Amino acid sequence: MKKKKLNFYIDPITKKELDKVKHVVTKKDRDFVLCIDGEEGSGKSVLALQFGAYLDKNFSIDNVCFNADQFIDKLRKSKQFSCIILDEAFSSANSRQSLTEVNRSLIAVATEMRQRNLYVIIVIPSFFDLDRYFALWRTRALFHVYFNKEGGRGSYIMFPRNQKKYLYLTGKKQYNYSKPASPYPVLYFNNYYSVNEKEYRKKKEEAFKKRVVSFTAVKWKGQRDALINEMYHNRKVPSIEFEKIFLKWGKIPISQREIQNIVSIYGRDEGEVAQ
């Protein structure tokens, strides 16, 4: 059978290691989880797409997920030996919450990844923000993408399992990638999208817009709860008065039960008893 011609460049050293990965997954009943990290715009998503196409002959835009819920759903429906990419739609405003969702989703489907013999690629800003268990034990390799001295894209460093583990332990405090050093030289990739670039960007943009709306709602809820607690605990506004306040401003009131839930949580934290 004639092999599919690749339009992108896989560094020979990386290609050799990925071939080992494919053998272990398909012949030894294993899964493989790797992490690609790097600054925004450094090309980590492009590299992930290239790896996905190399590891999975049926890889497509459908295999790329931009949030935890998409990832969990896709993983549970994927065929054996598929490659799934979790490429979070990050922004500086929501990266911490996004990483919380990444860690939650990985924990939720850890067993299923193994049972389905999947290749899983996690694309995040920094490997050091990954859940400790996954960073140390479940990820088998780290590919750190970076800009060269001229500010150009296309360079990365590969850390195999042992170096990756000790890197997390020694470098997490200062986000330092220098110790231990990678046993491999600097590796290279080109700027080729292994899926339709327009479709990829459109899907990512849509996911990002939904995420911004979701995170804004979470922020507003937190601010609302803080105000309710300030008024209830410190200004002694009775819970029944909140219905009048919301109606006065033309808003749907919160139920008495919800008010009690909000104030009781803060009350317990501060050792108070709700009136």
N, C-alpha and C positions, 0 to 999 in steps of 0.2 A: 504493500500500500504506500502510495506516494505521500510524503510528509507535507503538511501545510506550510507554505512559505511565510516567514515572518517579515513584516515590514518595519519592525523596530529592532533595536540592538540590545542584546543581552550580553553583558560582560562575560567573557569566557569563564572567569572564576566563579561568578554567580551562577552561570548556566550549569556548571559542574555540580554545584551544591544543590540547585533546584532539581537536577536529575536524580540525585540521591534522595531528595524529599519525595519525589514521585514514586520511586521504588519502595520506600518505606510505607507510604500511604496505601498504595495499591497491592503490595505483596505481603505486608506485615500487619495488616489490619490496624492501622494507626490513623490519627488525624494530624494536622500540622497547623499551628497557629504562629503567625509571625507579625511583627509590629514594624511599621514604617513611620518615622517621625521626622520633624523638621520645621523650619520657619514657614510662615505663610508665603506662598508663591515660589517656594524652592523646587517644586516639581514632585513632591511626594505622592500626589494622587496619580500623576502620569506614570510613575514607576510602579505603583500598585496595580494599575490597569494592565501594564505590560506583563507583570508577574502573573496576574489572573489569566490572561490569554495564553501564557506559556504553560501554566499548570493544568488548565481546563480547556479542552478543545471546543467545548460548547459554551464558553464564556461569552456573556453579552451584557448590555447595559442593565438588564433585569437582575444581574448578579451583584449590582452595586447598590448599597443601602446607605441612606444619609441620616438615619436616626435609629434609636434602639428598637422601636416597635417594628420598623421595616425589617431590621436585621433578624429579630426573633422570628417573625413570620416567614421570611424567606428561608431561613435556615431549616425550619421545621418542614418546609415543603420541597427542599432541594433533593436531587438525586444523589446517590453515592458518588464520591470523588469529585463533587462540584467545588468550585472556588467561590467564596462569598467575601465581598469586601465591605467593611463597615467604615465608610468615609464620612466622618461627621461634618455637618454644615456649621462650622464654628464661626464665631466672631469674638472679638475681645470682650464684648459685653456678656456673652453667655457661655464661655468656654468651661468655666467651673461646673455649671449645671450640666452641660453636655457630657463632660467626663464622668460625672456621677451616673448618668444614664448608660454610658459605655460600660462602666464597671458592673452596673446592675444587669445589663443584658448578657454580658459574658458569663456571669455567675448563673443566670437563669438557664442558660443553654449549654453549659459546660459538658454535661454527660451526652447530650444529643450530638454535639460536634464530634465526639469520639465514636459514637455508635454509627454515624453516617460516613465516617472516613472522609471528612471534609478538609479542604484547604481554607483557612480563614485568615484574612489580611486585615489588620486594624490600622487605620490611618489616623494619627492624632498629632497634636503639636509637640508633645513631649512624652517620651517613654516613661519618664519619672513620675508622671501623674497617673499612670496605670495602677489598678489595684495590685497590692503587693503580691498576693497569691499568683495572679496571672503573670505579673512581670517576672517573678522568680521561677515559677514552675510550669506554667502552661504555655507561655511563648517560647518558641524554640530558637528564635533568632531576632535580631534587631537590625534594621537598615536605617541609618541616620543620614538623611539628605541635607545638604547644605549648599550655600553659595560659595563659589571660589573667590579668590582675592580680588578679582575684577568684577565681582557681583554677578557672574554668570551662573546658570543652572546646569545640571547634568552630572554632579558629583555626589557620591555617597560612600559611607563606610559600613562594612558589615561586621556585626558582632555575633559570633555563634553562641550557643547556649551557655557555656561556662563563663565566657567573658561578659556576656550580656547580664548574667546574674550578679557577678561581682561589680559590674559597672553600676547597676541599680543600687547596690548596697553602699558603694563608696562615693558615687557621684550625685545621689539624690539631693543632698543638702544644698549644694551649690549649682545643681544642674550642669555638672561637668562631665564631658564625654572623653576625657583624656586618659583616665586610669580605671581599669587596665586598658592598654592600647589594643586595638584590633590586630589580630594576627595576619590580616590581609592588607594589601596596598589600597590606595584610593581607587574606587571603581567608578564606572561611567555609564550613563544612559542618554538616549536622545529624546527629543520632545515630540514623540509620536503617540497619539491616542489610539489604543487598540480597540476602542469603540467609537461610534460617531460622536465627534466632539461637541457638535451643536446639541444633540440629544442629551449628552452628559451634562453640559452646562445648564440646560433648561431644567432637567430633573433636579440638579443641585440647587438652583435658584428657587424653585418651587418649595423644596424642603426647607430652605433657609427662611423663606417668608413665613411658612407655617410655624417654624421654630421661634421666630421673633415674636409672633402673635402669642404663642403659648407662654414664652418666658415673660412677656409683658403682663399677661393675665396673672401669672404667679406672683410677680412683683407687686401688682396692685392689690392682690388679696392679702399679701403680707403687710402692706401699708394699712389697709383697712382694719385688719385684726389688731395691729399695734394701736391705732386710734381708739378702737373699741375698748381695749384693755386700759388705756390711759384714762378714758372717761369713766370706766366702771370702777377700777381699783383706786385711782388717785383722786378723781373728781366726784366719786360717789354718785354717778348717774345710775339710777335703777335700770335693770335690764329691760323692763317694760317700756321705758321712755325711748328706746332705740327705734321702735316701730314708728312712733310719732315723728322722730327726726328724719327718717328715710322718706316718709310720706310727705313731710313738709317740703322736701327738696325734689319731689316728683319721682322718687326711686322706689323700686319694689323692696319692701322691708324684709329683713332677715328674720326667720322664725325664732321664737323664744328658745327652742331647743338648741338651735345653732349658736345663738348668743351665749347660752350657758356652756356649750362645748368650748367656744373660743376663750371665755374668761376663766373657765376652770383649769384649762391647760396652763395658762400663765400663772394662775393662782397657786397651783401645786408647785410650779417651779420656784416661786418666791416664798413658799411656805404660808400662803394666805388661804383663807377660807372664803369662798364666794358668799356674798350676802344674800 
